[in-house]
Amino acid sequence: MTNQFSQFFTPRLRWLAVLTFSVCLPVIAQEVPTYAPQPAMPAADVKLPNIVLMSMGGTIASRGDTRLNISNYGGKDYPRVNPEDWVNDLPELKGIANITLEDQRAPQDRASSETFEDFQRVAKRLNELAKDANVDGIVVTHGTNTMAETAFYMNLTVKTNKPIVFVGSQRPWTGLSGDGPRNLYDAVRVAGSKDAWNKGVLHCMNQVINTARDVSKTSAYRVHTFKGIDVGALGYADPDQIKFYREPVRRHTDGSEFAGMDFTTLPKVEVAYAYRDAPAYIIDAMVANGVKGIIVDGTGAGSPTTGQTEAIKRAQAKGVVVVATARTHGGRVQDTIRRNEAKIVPGDNLLPEKARILLQLALTKSSDIKEVTRIFNEY
């Protein structure tokens, strides 16, 4: 085979082939990418942002018994991850920010920080931190189940133009291929970015940046769970830089009429879900228990059922304000002629749990339908 192959090459051609092969070898070797690790500490003349890292608990602050346990973790069975553990486990944070730690977790016998007392306590503290000239940004860790609600409440009640970034994880800190470390690192980067100022409360997970108003959890366990359903991402925490592509247009933080106020209590508002044959007595029971507002998560474009419609009229006769959202969780509830005649406030494209928070705050100012409608149009 070798002799047969060689007969087609003259000595000169063989010499050229050897020379070509030897010249190409180093070129091929140079095309293999090399990894140059980033320095753990910045240069001496680099001024790092001062970031407060606040823990409200959640999966990101939880441990499992093994690295493969990513669904049965936390609670009384396993010690929680303390804020200092994050800094110790992520020495890379020292290269991007000066970190100050705050612990605002609920007691360990509670699943998460999701009561109004938690809202009120943390909102008050965030307002205090926002006034501190030495604070450039704040990162808040939270459980993913109700994170979007908490972030939206802070978006309406914290008076600041500084970045406040909510972050969590779908897998515990101890989980194999856990998303917590990268999410936390990226959230600190966003909070330290000058481009993140004046955008309200943000949410950053899986390298995606969303507004607190628009973000929603869409999957129980997948790491790509958080999305802005109607509007998409605000920006991205890419490996090389924090990149924003649009600006929030709804009122928030220092532009909110509710910002800076210390609400110790809020009017009672509940959510009624619309489905085939949904009964009237659930809404009647809400009214009997003293609600001041009801969010009806309606079918299609926000429609209550026939039975609910009659119960809504009885509720309105007693001064209860009713807001319509759409259970499709995509698309805007419009102010139609029929809805206007029924004196139901359109909830725009807000999720019912967020519409509930906005209605609670609105009712601290007025129960007038036009005024509440104005608030839902602006926020």
C-alpha positions in Angstrom: 0.0 0.0 0.0 2.8 2.4 0.9 4.7 1.7 -2.3 1.6 2.1 -4.4 0.9 5.4 -2.6 4.5 6.7 -2.9 4.7 6.1 -6.6 2.5 9.1 -7.2 4.9 11.5 -5.4 8.2 12.6 -6.8 11.0 13.3 -4.3 10.3 17.0 -4.6 6.5 16.6 -4.0 7.2 14.4 -0.9 9.5 17.1 0.4 6.8 19.7 -0.1 4.2 17.5 1.7 6.4 17.1 4.7 7.1 20.8 4.9 3.4 21.7 4.6 2.4 19.3 7.3 5.1 20.5 9.7 4.1 24.2 9.1 0.4 23.5 9.8 1.0 21.6 13.0 1.6 24.7 15.2 -1.3 26.5 13.5 -3.7 23.7 14.5 -2.3 23.7 18.0 -2.9 27.5 18.4 -6.6 27.1 17.5 -7.3 25.1 20.7 -8.8 27.6 23.1 -7.0 28.2 26.4 -8.5 29.2 29.7 -7.0 32.1 31.6 -8.7 32.3 35.0 -9.8 35.7 36.2 -7.9 37.1 39.2 -9.7 36.6 42.5 -8.9 40.1 43.5 -9.2 43.4 41.5 -6.3 45.7 40.8 -5.5 48.0 43.7 -6.8 51.1 41.9 -10.2 49.6 41.1 -13.1 51.0 43.2 -15.6 48.2 43.9 -19.3 48.8 44.5 -20.6 48.4 48.0 -23.3 45.8 47.9 -25.6 44.6 50.8 -26.3 40.9 50.5 -29.6 40.2 52.4 -31.0 36.8 53.0 -34.7 36.1 53.2 -34.0 32.3 52.9 -35.2 30.1 50.2 -33.8 27.1 48.3 -30.6 29.1 47.8 -30.1 29.0 51.6 -30.9 25.3 51.9 -29.0 22.1 52.2 -29.8 18.5 51.3 -28.3 15.3 52.8 -26.6 14.4 49.5 -25.5 16.2 46.3 -28.2 14.3 44.4 -31.0 15.5 46.7 -32.4 18.5 44.8 -36.1 18.1 45.7 -36.3 17.1 49.4 -34.1 19.6 51.4 -34.2 22.3 54.0 -36.6 22.5 56.9 -35.7 21.3 60.4 -33.8 18.3 59.0 -30.9 20.2 57.6 -28.9 23.3 58.8 -29.6 26.4 56.7 -26.9 28.1 54.6 -26.0 31.4 56.4 -25.1 34.6 54.5 -21.5 34.2 55.6 -21.4 30.7 54.0 -22.2 32.2 50.6 -19.2 34.6 50.9 -16.9 31.8 52.1 -18.0 29.4 49.3 -17.8 32.1 46.7 -14.4 33.9 47.1 -15.0 35.3 43.6 -17.4 37.8 45.1 -14.5 39.7 46.6 -13.3 40.5 43.1 -16.5 42.3 42.1 -17.9 44.0 45.2 -17.4 44.9 48.8 -20.1 42.7 50.5 -22.0 43.6 53.7 -24.3 40.8 55.0 -27.8 41.1 56.4 -30.0 38.2 57.7 -33.7 38.8 57.4 -34.8 35.1 57.4 -37.9 33.9 59.1 -37.5 31.5 61.9 -36.5 28.0 60.7 -39.9 26.5 61.7 -41.5 28.5 58.9 -41.1 27.4 55.3 -40.2 30.8 53.9 -40.4 34.6 54.5 -43.8 35.1 53.0 -46.1 36.7 55.6 -47.0 40.4 55.5 -44.9 40.9 58.7 -41.9 39.8 56.6 -42.9 42.2 53.8 -43.2 45.1 56.2 -40.0 44.3 58.1 -37.9 43.9 54.9 -39.4 46.9 53.1 -38.6 49.1 56.1 -35.0 47.9 56.2 -34.6 48.3 52.4 -35.8 51.9 52.7 -33.2 52.5 55.4 -30.4 50.9 53.4 -31.4 52.8 50.3 -30.8 56.1 52.1 -27.2 55.1 53.1 -24.8 56.9 50.8 -22.3 54.1 51.3 -24.6 51.5 49.8 -24.5 51.2 46.0 -26.9 48.3 45.5 -28.7 45.5 47.3 -29.2 41.8 46.6 -32.0 40.0 48.3 -32.2 36.2 48.3 -35.7 34.6 48.5 -37.5 31.4 48.0 -38.7 31.1 44.4 -42.3 30.2 45.2 -43.3 33.7 46.2 -40.3 35.7 45.2 -42.1 37.5 42.4 -44.7 38.8 44.8 -42.2 40.0 47.4 -40.1 41.7 44.7 -43.2 43.5 43.3 -44.2 44.7 46.8 -40.7 46.2 47.2 -40.9 47.6 43.7 -43.9 49.7 44.9 -42.9 50.6 48.4 -39.1 51.1 48.5 -38.0 54.7 47.6 -34.7 54.5 45.8 -33.1 54.7 42.4 -30.4 52.2 43.4 -30.5 48.6 42.1 -32.3 46.1 44.3 -31.9 42.6 42.8 -33.9 39.6 43.9 -32.3 36.2 43.4 -32.8 32.5 44.3 -32.2 29.1 43.0 -34.2 26.0 41.9 -31.7 23.7 43.5 -30.3 23.7 47.0 -26.8 25.1 47.7 -25.5 21.6 48.2 -27.1 20.2 45.0 -25.0 18.7 42.2 -24.9 21.3 39.4 -26.7 23.7 41.7 -27.7 27.0 40.1 -27.4 29.0 43.3 -23.7 30.0 43.2 -23.8 31.4 39.6 -27.2 33.1 40.2 -25.9 34.8 43.3 -22.6 35.9 41.6 -24.6 37.3 38.7 -27.1 39.1 41.0 -24.2 40.9 42.7 -22.8 41.9 39.3 -26.2 43.4 38.4 -26.6 45.2 41.7 -23.1 46.7 41.2 -23.8 47.8 37.6 -24.4 51.6 37.0 -26.6 50.6 34.1 -29.0 48.9 36.6 -29.9 52.2 38.3 -33.3 53.8 37.9 -34.9 50.5 36.7 -36.8 49.6 39.9 -36.5 46.3 41.6 -35.0 43.6 39.4 -34.9 39.8 39.3 -31.9 37.9 38.0 -31.7 34.1 37.7 -30.3 31.8 35.0 -28.4 34.9 33.5 -31.7 36.6 32.7 -32.7 40.0 34.1 -36.4 40.8 34.5 -38.4 43.5 36.1 -40.2 42.7 39.4 -43.5 43.7 37.8 -43.3 41.3 34.9 -41.3 38.3 36.1 -43.2 35.1 36.8 -42.2 31.5 37.8 -43.4 29.2 35.0 -41.9 25.8 35.9 -41.8 23.9 39.2 -38.2 22.6 39.0 -36.5 23.8 35.8 -33.7 26.3 36.2 -35.1 28.5 33.3 -38.3 28.9 35.2 -38.5 32.8 35.5 -39.7 34.7 32.5 -41.4 38.0 31.6 -44.4 36.3 29.8 -45.7 39.2 27.8 -42.6 41.5 27.5 -39.5 39.3 27.6 -36.2 39.9 29.4 -35.0 43.4 30.4 -31.4 42.3 29.9 -28.8 39.6 30.5 -26.0 38.9 32.9 -23.6 37.7 30.2 -20.2 36.4 31.2 -18.3 39.5 29.9 -20.8 42.2 31.0 -24.2 43.2 32.2 -26.3 44.1 29.2 -29.7 45.9 29.2 -31.9 46.1 26.1 -34.9 48.1 27.3 -36.3 50.3 30.1 -39.3 49.7 32.4 -42.1 52.2 31.6 -44.4 51.6 34.6 -44.1 53.5 37.8 -41.8 52.0 40.4 -39.6 52.7 43.5 -38.7 56.4 43.7 -41.5 57.1 41.2 -44.2 55.2 43.1 -46.7 57.1 45.3 -46.5 54.2 47.8 -42.7 54.4 48.1 -41.1 55.2 51.4 -44.3 54.5 53.4 -44.2 52.1 56.4 -47.4 50.1 56.0 -48.1 48.2 59.2 -51.3 46.7 57.8 -53.1 46.5 54.4 -56.7 46.2 53.4 -57.9 42.6 53.0 -58.0 41.4 49.4 -58.5 37.9 48.1 -58.4 36.1 44.8 -61.3 34.2 43.2 -60.4 31.8 40.4 -62.8 31.4 37.5 -63.5 28.0 36.0 -66.4 26.1 34.6 -69.3 26.1 37.2 -67.3 28.2 39.7 -69.8 28.8 42.5 -70.9 32.2 43.9 -70.6 31.2 47.5 -66.8 31.6 47.5 -67.1 35.2 46.7 -69.9 35.6 49.2 -67.8 34.0 51.9 -64.9 36.5 51.1 -67.3 39.4 51.6 -68.7 37.9 54.8 -65.1 37.7 56.1 -64.5 41.4 55.5 -62.6 41.7 52.3 -62.3 45.2 50.8 -61.2 44.0 47.4 -61.4 40.9 45.2 -59.3 39.8 42.2 -61.2 37.6 39.8 -58.8 35.6 37.8 -61.1 35.2 34.9 -61.4 32.9 31.9 -60.2 34.0 28.4 -59.7 37.7 28.5 -60.7 38.0 32.2 -64.3 36.9 32.4 -66.0 35.7 35.5 -68.5 32.9 35.4 -72.3 33.4 35.5 -72.4 32.5 39.2 -69.5 34.7 40.0 -71.1 37.7 38.2 -74.1 37.7 40.5 -71.8 37.4 43.6 -69.7 40.3 42.3 -72.7 42.5 42.1 -73.6 41.7 45.7 -70.0 42.4 46.8 -69.9 45.7 45.0 -73.2 46.7 46.7 -71.2 46.4 50.0 -68.4 48.6 48.7 -66.0 45.9 47.6 -63.7 46.8 44.7 -63.3 44.1 42.0 -60.4 43.8 39.6 -60.2 41.3 36.7 -57.1 39.5 35.6 -56.8 36.7 33.0 -56.0 33.1 34.0 -54.2 32.7 30.7 -51.3 34.6 32.4 -50.6 36.2 29.0 -52.3 39.1 27.4 -53.9 42.3 28.8 -57.4 42.6 30.4 -59.0 45.4 28.5 -61.4 48.1 29.6 -64.4 47.0 27.5 -67.8 48.6 27.5 -69.3 45.6 29.3 -66.5 45.6 31.9 -66.9 49.3 32.4 -70.7 49.0 32.9 -70.0 46.2 35.4 -67.7 48.6 37.3 -64.9 46.0 37.2 -61.4 47.4 37.1 -59.2 45.8 34.3 -56.0 44.4 35.8 -54.0 44.9 32.7 -51.5 42.0 32.3 -50.7 41.6 36.0 -50.8 38.1 37.5 -53.6 37.8 40.1 -51.2 37.6 43.1 -49.5 40.8 41.9 -52.8 42.5 41.2 -53.8 41.7 44.7 -50.8 43.5 46.1 -51.4 46.6 43.9 -55.1 46.7 44.9 -54.2 46.4 48.6 -51.9 49.5 48.2 -54.5 51.3 46.1 -57.2 50.8 48.7 -55.0 52.6 51.3 -55.6 55.7 49.2 -59.1 55.3 47.7 -61.9 52.9 46.8 -63.1 55.0 44.0 -63.2 52.9 40.8 -61.8 55.6 38.6 -58.9 56.2 41.0 -58.1 52.5 41.3 -58.3 52.2 37.5 -55.8 55.0 37.2 -53.4 53.2 39.5 -53.6 50.0 37.6 -53.0 51.9 34.3 -49.9 53.5 35.7 -48.3 50.6 37.6 
